[in-house]
C-alpha cells in the first residue's frame, strides 16, 4: 500500500467531514446533528482545519448560522467531489450482494436531467440491489443500436416486441424565475408583451399554440430567444433570461424549491406523457417493473396531475 506523500500531507479527515457538512447546511448545529456529534465537537473540528490550513478563515460567523468565505467555497468545491468518490469506492468494494442486477436504461435527455437524475439517490435507496446504467437520447424505441432493459420515451406508442406502460403525465405551461417577475410583473397574459419568450428549436409552435389558447394569438413579445433543447430553455428561465414554455412535470421540483413560478397555471397545452417501453421476454422484467412502479408512485410528484387544472 502506498502511503500519502510526506510532501503532500492530508488534513485531518474528521475535520474535513465536519467542514463539508457545516458548509452544506450553513450551520454547525445542523452539521452536528447529521454527524451524530455535539455542536462543540464540530466547532473544534472546524477550528482544527482552519489552523491546519492557516489563514484566511473558511467561515464567517453570523447571528444565525455561518456562511462560507470565498476561500471556503473554493475548498468545498474540491472537497465535495473527493468525498463523493470515496463514498462510491467504499460502496463498490467487494462483490455485489446476492440478487443484485444491472438494469440498462435509456431515457430522454431532458427527462433524465430534470427528473430522473436528481432522484437517483432516492431510487437507489428504495431499490439498493438494482444498479442503473443510464444512457440518454431521443432515438426511436425500435431504432436503438444497443439492447436496453427499460426505455423511457413519450407516448403512448406501439412498438413490435415492446410493452408500453404509462409512467407520468405531462403538460406544458409558461414558467419563469421569481426574480424576473419582481422586475417585470406578469399579472395577465397580455403582460407577456413586455417579456422575452424562450423557444425550443425542435418545437417552435409551442408559444404560438399556447398564446392562441390563452386568447392572445396576436401578441408580440419584447424579444425572443431560441434554444436547442428543453433543458436549456428551463435553465435560461431559472437564470432570469425570459419566460419558457416548460414541461410541468419536469419543473415541479424547481417550482417547489422556488427557482421557478408558473404565472398562469390553469392555461396549459396537453403533451405526450412519459412511457416506459420494456422488451417482451426481458430477463430483468421484474427489476424494470420495480423501477417503473417507483417512478409512478414517487411522493414528490405534483399534487395536481400534469394536464389537469
C-alpha positions in Angstrom: 0.0 0.0 0.0 1.3 3.4 -0.9 1.3 5.9 1.9 0.4 9.6 1.4 3.4 11.6 0.3 5.2 13.5 3.1 5.3 16.4 0.6 1.6 16.3 0.3 0.1 15.6 3.8 -3.6 15.1 4.2 -5.6 17.4 6.5 -7.4 15.7 9.4 -10.2 13.8 7.7 -12.7 14.1 10.6 -12.2 17.9 10.3 -12.8 17.7 6.5 -16.0 15.8 7.0 -17.2 18.3 9.6 -16.3 21.2 7.3 -18.3 19.7 4.4 -21.4 19.1 6.5 -21.3 22.5 8.0 -20.7 24.2 4.7 -23.6 22.3 3.0 -26.0 23.1 5.8 -24.7 26.6 6.7 -24.9 25.6 10.3 -22.6 24.0 12.9 -25.6 22.8 14.8 -27.3 21.1 11.9 -23.9 19.6 10.9 -23.5 18.2 14.4 -27.0 16.6 14.2 -26.2 15.0 10.9 -22.8 13.6 12.1 -24.2 12.5 15.5 -21.8 14.6 17.5 -22.1 17.8 19.6 -22.1 21.3 18.4 -18.8 21.9 20.2 -17.2 18.9 18.5 -18.0 20.4 15.1 -16.7 23.8 16.2 -13.4 22.2 17.3 -13.0 20.2 14.1 -13.6 23.4 12.0 -11.1 25.3 14.2 -8.6 22.4 13.8 -8.9 22.5 10.0 -8.6 26.3 9.8 -5.4 26.1 12.0 -4.1 23.3 9.8 -4.7 25.2 6.6 -3.8 28.6 8.0 -5.5 31.9 7.1 -7.8 33.1 5.7 -10.8 31.6 7.6 -13.2 29.2 6.0 -16.4 30.6 7.6 -17.9 33.9 8.6 -19.8 33.5 11.9 -23.3 35.1 11.6 -26.0 35.7 14.2 -28.0 32.7 12.7 -25.6 30.1 11.3 -22.5 30.5 9.3 -21.5 31.5 5.8 -18.6 30.3 3.7 -15.9 32.8 2.8 -14.6 32.9 -0.8 -11.8 30.6 0.3 -14.2 28.3 2.0 -16.3 28.0 -1.2 -13.2 27.2 -3.2 -12.2 24.5 -0.7 -15.7 23.0 -0.7 -15.8 22.8 -4.5 -12.7 20.5 -4.3 -13.7 18.5 -1.2 -17.2 17.5 -2.1 -16.3 15.6 -5.3 -13.5 13.9 -3.4 -15.8 12.7 -0.6 -18.3 11.5 -3.2 -15.6 9.5 -4.9 -14.5 8.0 -1.6 -18.2 7.1 -0.8 -18.7 5.4 -4.2 -15.4 3.5 -3.9 -16.5 2.2 -0.5 -19.9 1.3 -1.7 -18.5 -0.6 -4.7 -15.9 -2.6 -2.5 -16.3 -6.3 -2.8 -18.7 -8.3 -4.9 -22.4 -7.3 -5.4 -24.9 -8.7 -3.0 -26.7 -11.9 -3.9 -29.6 -11.0 -6.2 -28.2 -7.6 -7.4 -28.8 -6.8 -11.1 -27.6 -4.2 -13.5 -30.5 -2.5 -15.4 -29.7 -0.9 -18.7 -31.9 2.1 -19.1 -32.3 4.6 -22.0 -34.2 7.8 -21.4 -34.9 11.2 -22.9 -32.1 13.7 -22.0 -34.4 16.4 -20.6 -36.4 13.8 -18.5 -33.1 12.4 -17.2 -31.6 15.7 -16.4 -34.6 17.4 -14.9 -36.5 14.5 -13.2 -34.6 11.2 -13.0 -31.0 12.0 -12.2 -31.9 14.3 -9.2 -33.9 11.4 -7.7 -31.4 8.6 -8.4 -30.2 8.7 -4.8 -33.7 8.1 -3.5 -34.3 5.4 -6.1 -31.1 3.6 -5.2 -32.1 3.7 -1.5 -35.5 2.2 -2.3 -34.0 -0.5 -4.5 -30.4 -1.0 -3.5 -30.0 -4.2 -5.4 -30.8 -2.6 -8.8 -27.9 -0.8 -10.3 -29.0 1.5 -13.2 -26.8 2.2 -16.2 -28.4 5.3 -17.8 -27.9 6.4 -21.4 -29.8 9.4 -22.9 -31.0 10.2 -26.3 -34.2 10.6 -28.4 -33.8 7.8 -31.0 -37.0 5.7 -31.7 -37.5 2.8 -29.3 -37.1 0.3 -32.1 -34.2 2.1 -33.6 -31.7 1.9 -30.7 -28.3 0.4 -31.5 -27.8 -1.3 -28.1 -30.0 -3.5 -26.0 -31.8 -2.0 -23.1 -34.0 -3.4 -20.3 -36.0 -0.1 -19.9 -36.6 2.7 -22.4 -38.3 6.0 -21.4 -39.9 8.0 -24.2 -43.1 9.9 -25.0 -46.3 8.0 -25.7 -48.5 6.2 -26.0 -46.8 4.5 -28.9 -46.8 0.8 -30.0 -43.5 -0.9 -31.0 -43.3 -4.6 -32.1 -41.6 -6.6 -29.3 -42.1 -4.0 -26.6 -44.8 -3.4 -23.9 -45.7 0.2 -23.1 -46.5 1.4 -19.5 -47.6 4.9 -18.5 -45.1 6.5 -16.0 -46.0 10.2 -15.7 -48.5 12.5 -17.4 -47.2 15.8 -18.9 -48.4 19.2 -20.0 -46.7 22.5 -20.9 -47.2 26.0 -19.5 -45.2 29.2 -19.0 -42.6 29.3 -16.3 -40.1 31.9 -15.2 -37.9 32.9 -12.2 -39.4 34.9 -9.3 -36.7 37.5 -9.7 -37.9 38.2 -13.3 -41.4 38.8 -12.0 -40.1 41.2 -9.5 -38.5 43.2 -12.3 -41.4 42.9 -14.7 -44.7 41.6 -13.4 -46.9 39.1 -15.2 -50.4 39.8 -13.8 -52.2 38.9 -17.1 -51.4 37.2 -20.3 -51.1 40.5 -22.2 -48.1 41.4 -20.0 -46.0 38.8 -21.9 -45.6 41.5 -24.5 -43.1 43.1 -22.1 -41.0 39.9 -21.7 -38.6 37.7 -23.7 -40.1 34.4 -24.7 -37.8 31.4 -24.7 -38.4 29.0 -27.6 -37.2 25.4 -28.2 -35.9 24.8 -31.7 -37.5 21.4 -32.1 -40.9 22.7 -31.0 -41.2 26.2 -32.5 -45.1 26.3 -32.3 -45.4 25.9 -28.5 -45.7 29.6 -27.7 -47.9 30.3 -30.7 -50.3 27.5 -29.7 -50.3 28.5 -26.0 -51.0 32.2 -26.8 -53.8 31.2 -29.1 -55.4 29.0 -26.4 -55.0 31.9 -24.0 -56.8 34.2 -26.4 -53.8 36.3 -27.3 -52.8 34.9 -30.6 -51.6 38.2 -32.0 -49.3 39.1 -29.0 -45.8 40.2 -29.9 -43.2 39.7 -27.2 -40.5 42.3 -26.4 -37.9 39.7 -27.6 -37.4 36.0 -28.3 -34.6 33.6 -27.6 -34.3 30.3 -29.5 -32.6 27.4 -27.7 -31.7 23.8 -28.7 -33.4 21.8 -26.0 -36.0 21.9 -23.3 -33.4 21.7 -20.6 -31.6 24.8 -22.0 -34.8 26.8 -22.0 -35.6 25.7 -18.5 -32.2 26.7 -17.3 -32.5 30.0 -19.1 -35.8 30.6 -17.3 -34.2 29.8 -13.9 -31.4 32.3 -14.7 -34.0 35.0 -15.4 -33.4 35.3 -19.2 -37.1 35.1 -20.1 -40.3 33.0 -19.9 -40.1 29.4 -21.0 -42.9 27.1 -22.2 -41.9 24.3 -19.8 -43.0 20.7 -19.2 -45.0 20.9 -15.9 -43.8 17.5 -14.5 -40.1 18.3 -15.2 -40.2 21.6 -13.4 -42.2 20.5 -10.4 -39.0 20.3 -8.2 -38.0 23.8 -9.3 -41.4 25.2 -8.5 -41.4 23.6 -5.1 -37.9 25.0 -4.4 -38.8 28.5 -5.5 -36.5 28.5 -8.5 -39.4 28.9 -10.9 -43.0 30.1 -10.8 -45.9 29.3 -13.2 -47.8 32.6 -13.6 -50.7 31.1 -15.5 -51.1 27.5 -14.0 -54.6 26.9 -15.4 -53.7 27.6 -19.0 -51.7 24.7 -20.4 -51.1 22.7 -23.5 -51.6 18.9 -23.4 -48.5 16.9 -24.2 -47.3 13.4 -24.7 -46.9 11.5 -21.4 -43.8 9.7 -20.3 -43.9 5.9 -21.0 -41.7 3.0 -20.2 -41.1 0.6 -23.0 -39.9 -2.9 -21.9 -38.7 -5.6 -24.3 -41.0 -8.6 -24.2 -39.4 -11.6 -22.5 -36.7 -9.4 -20.8 -34.9 -11.4 -18.1 -34.9 -8.2 -16.0 -38.6 -7.6 -16.3 -39.2 -7.8 -12.5 -36.5 -5.2 -11.9 -37.9 -2.9 -14.6 -41.4 -3.2 -13.1 -40.0 -2.1 -9.7 -38.3 1.0 -11.2 -41.5 1.9 -13.1 -43.7 1.5 -10.0 -41.3 3.7 -8.0 -41.5 6.4 -10.7 -45.3 6.2 -10.8 -45.6 6.5 -7.1 -42.9 9.0 -6.3 -44.2 11.0 -3.4 -42.6 14.3 -4.7 -44.9 14.4 -7.7 -47.1 17.5 -8.1 -50.3 17.4 -6.1 -52.2 18.4 -9.2 -51.6 15.9 -12.0 -50.0 17.5 -15.1 -52.6 18.1 -17.7 -55.4 18.9 -15.1 -56.4 22.4 -14.0 
